């Protein structure tokens, strides 16, 4: 049961408001002035505070100012109650950090809608969404509630791409962002001679293809499935709504997206400082994500060399070493990771078991 602190000096308003909230299954704490309210806020740490502005001893602005200086209390959603509808009063409260306001007199629906909206936003702000299809679906459901858009992302589709199928090509206009449910995808650029430079590798739980939408440009690279792959496509307009529609939604969505940004930075650092042996081990671990020890990795030696940034001959030698060290198995050209911890040790220390 969510806990709400109501700070209101008018007895009738306080009792009526508390009754409405209690009937809606909220636990209600009440305070008759700002000083008592601040004390209760620090002691009980409610899930939301509703506070009148004009009160004796300590007004609502003072309450918000004091709570704002505490790292924990400052995170509690705060709704002002005001009998004045002047823009200056509202602006002052919002500038101090209030999340919303209600102008008295208000009806039951206005009160409960405001409370529900703020609690939903706070829930999204503090909730951790996993980089899985289920995590993405949970995020979209919560975003629909906050943005009040029941049709948001209803047109997202799960598509199946066969090995070597094009997902998008350099120069295309971006219409979707992509989330990998299973399989692997490479993005690459081609020079005038037709040679490929693999720019990134995406596996299960990775987003890709969103940067051109943010920059409002065409794709600067191509994307192809390395093996049979399942991808969720989220339309461009839904992506922009999630990213820019509301701060709490945006913050959570960026948290889902930024994992790949960090991966890109690590990839560049590893390319610069890690040995070929380490880079091969890291690429194999990435390709093996979401697979069991019985699953094969479907990738040509040429593509693996492009990912690692070395010659195919060096990759072949490295794979042969890993096979002798019983870190991988190779059968009919197909690779299977049988000792991921051992490969992880190679990445960290450039040694085998």
N, C-alpha and C positions, 0 to 999 in steps of 0.2 A: 504494500500500500504506500503510495507516494505521500510525503509529508509536506504540508504547506504552512508557512508562517504568515499570518494575517496581522498587520500592524495598522490599527485604525482607532482614533480617539473617540469617534462617535459610537456610543453603545448600540444604538439601533442598527446602524449600518454594519457594525462589526458582527453582531449576532445574526443578522439576516444573511450576510455574506458567508459566514462560517457554516450556517445551516445548509445553504446551497451546495457548498463544497463537500460537506459531510454526506449529504444525500447522493453525491456523485462518487462516493467511496474514496474520498481523500481523508487522510488524517490531518486535522486542523489544529494548529497552535495559534493562540491569539495573544496580542499585546495591546495595551491601551495607550501607549505612547512610544516614541522613538527609542528612549533609553532602555525600556523593558524589551523592546523588539531586538535591539542590538545584542543584549545579554542572551536572549533566547536563540538568536541566530548562531552565535558562537558556541553555545552549549549543545544545541540540537542538530545543527547543520541540516536544515530542511532542504528538500528538493527544489523548492521555489518560494519566493517571498513576494507577497502582495502588500504594498505599503502606501498609505495616504501621504500626501505632500504636506498639507498644512496641519501641523500638530504642535501642541505645547511642549516645552522642555527640549525636544530635539525633533526637527522636522524631517521630512522624507529625504531631502537633499543631504542632510547631515548623516542620516542612517546609511545612505548609499556611499557617501564619502568615506565613512569609517570602515564599512565592510570592504570597500575597494582597496584598502591598504593591506588586507590579509590575503595571502596567496590562495587559501582554500575558500574562504567566504566570498571572495570576488568572483568565483566561478558559478555561484548560485544564480539562476535566472531571477530577474527582478522586474516586477510590474508595478508601475505607479498608479495610484488612484488619485484623481484630481477633480475638484468641482469646477475648475476653470478650464476652459477650452482654448485659452489664448496660446498662440503658437510659441510665444516666448517661454511660457511655463513648460510646455512639452519639449521644446528644443533644449532647454537647460537640463532637464532630466535625462534626455537621450545622450547629451554630450557628457554627462557624468558617468554614463555606462548602463543606464536602464535599458532593458530589452524591449519593453512595450509599455503602453499606458492604457488606462480605461477612464473615461470621463463619466463622473457621476451626474445623474443617475444612470445605471446600466441595468440591463435585464439579465436573466439567468443564462440565456444562450450566449450573449456577448462575453460574460465572465468565463463560462466553461470552455468556449472556443479559444479564448486567449490563453487560458491555463493549459489546455491540451496542446496548443501549438507550441508554446514555450517548452513544455516537457518533452515533446517529440524532438524538437531541435536540440535540446540538451542531451537527449538520449543518443542522437546521431553523433553529436560532437564528442561524446565520451566512448562510444561503441567502437570496437575494433572489427573491421570487416576483413575476412581472410581472402587471399588471392586465389579463390576457387570459384567455380560456376555458382555454387550455392551462396558464397559470400557476395558475389555480384548481384544475384537475384534478391538477397536480403537487403542489400544497399538500395536497389531500385524500389523495392516495396516501401522502405522508410522514406526515400526521396519523394515518392508519390504522395505520401501523407503530408509531408512538410510543404511541398510546392502546390498541393491540392490539384494535382494533375494525374487523374486516374489512368489516362491513356499514355503516360510517359513510358517510352521504350516498349510499347506494345508491339511495335513493328520489328523488334530485334529478332534475328533469325539465326538458327544453328545450321551452318552449311558444311557439307563434306567436300573436301578437296582431295583428289587423287594425287599420288606422288608425281612431282614435277608440274603440277597445275599452277597456272598463274593466278595470284590473288589480286594484285594490281601491278601496273607497269609504270616505269618512269615517264613522267609527262601527263599521266592521267589526272583527272580532277577528283579529289577525295570526296567521297559520298558517305563513308562509314569509318568508324574505328573498329578494331578487331581485338577479340579476346580468345586466346588459344585454350580450348577445352582439352584436346589431346593431340599428340603429334608434334612436329617441329616445322618451323618456317625459317627460311633465310631471306634477308634483304640484301640487295647488292646493287652496285653501280657498274656499268660497262663503259670501257673507254672506246676510242674510235676503232681500235683493232678487234673489238669484240671480247676482250679479256675482262673477266669479272673481278671486282673487289667486293668481298662479302663484308657488309657494314655491321650486320648484327645477326644474332641467332635467337629465335623465340621459341619457347617451349610451353608446356601446360602452365596456366595461370598468368601468362604474360599478356599485357596490352601492347599493341603496336599500331602504327599508322595514324596517330593523333596529332603529331607535330605540324604537318601541313595544314590541317584544319585550323589550328590555333594561329598559324602564321598567314593563313588565307593564301596559300600558294598551291601549285600542282606538286604531285609526288616527285621527289628528287632521287628516288631509288625504286627498285622493283622488288616484289615479294613473291616467292615461290614456295610451295610445299615440298619439304624434303622427303616426306613420306605421307601416307594416307593420314589426313589431318582433319579435325573437327574445329570449327571456328564460329564464335558468336559474333555477328555483325550488329553494331549499334548505329543507327542512323545519325548523320552529322548533326541535325537539329537537336536531337535528344542529347547528344554529347555536349553541345554548347549550352543547353539548358541546365544540365547537371554541373557544368563547370562554372557558369556565370549567373545561374538563377537565384541563388541564395547562399550567403556566406557559410552557414553551417553545412549545407549540402556540398558546397565547393570544397571545403576543407577536407571532408571525408573522402570525396572523389579523388582529390589530388593525392591523398595518402595511398589510394589504390594504384594510381598511375606512376608515382615517383619511384617505385621499386625499380623500374626499368631504367630510369635516368641514372640511378646509382649504379646499376649493373653496367651501363655504358662507360661510366667513369672508371670502374674497376677493370673493364675490358681494355681500355686504353692504357692504364697503368701496367697491367700485366703484359700487354704487348710490348711495352717499352722496357720492362725490367725483368720479366720472367724468362727462363730458358725455354727452348723449344719443347723439351721434355715436360716441363710444367704446363705449358700452354696446350699441349696435346691432352694431358690428363684432365685439365680443366674443361676443354671442349667435350671430351667423352662424358664427363660428369653432367655437363649441361644437356647433352643429347640423351642421356639416360634418365633424366628427371621424369617422374611419372611412370617409369617402366619397372618391371620386376626383373630378377636375375635371369629369367627364362626368355625375356624379350630381346630381340635383336635391334641393333641400331642400323638404320638404313641410310647410309651416306657414302658417297664415292670418296676415294682417297683424294681426288682433286679438290672436291668441296671442303673436305676436312683440312687440307693444306691451306685453302684460302681463308678459312676461319682462323687457323693458327698463325698464318702469316709466314709460311715457309714453303719449301719445295715439296712436292709429293714424295720424293725419295726420302726426305727426312722424316716425313710422317710414317712411311712404310717401316723405316728402321725403328722408330719410336714404338709403333704398334707391336713389332716383333719383340722388342725388349719387354714390353708390358705382358705379352703372352708368356714369355719365358719366366717372368716373375709371378705368373698366375694371378695377375690383376684382371685380365680379360681373356676371353676365348674368341678365336676366329675360325669360322667354318664356312667354306664356300664364299669367302670374301665378306661375310657378315660378322659384325662385331657384337659381342655381348659382354657387358661389364659384370664381373662376378665378385669383385672386391672393391666396392666404392670407397671404403675407408682407406684402403691402400693407395688408391688414386688421390684421395684427399691429402694423404701424407706427402705424396709427390708434389702436389700443388704448393703445400706449405713449406716443404723442406728440400724439394728436388732430390729425394731419395726414395727407395722402395721400402718394403717391409724389413 
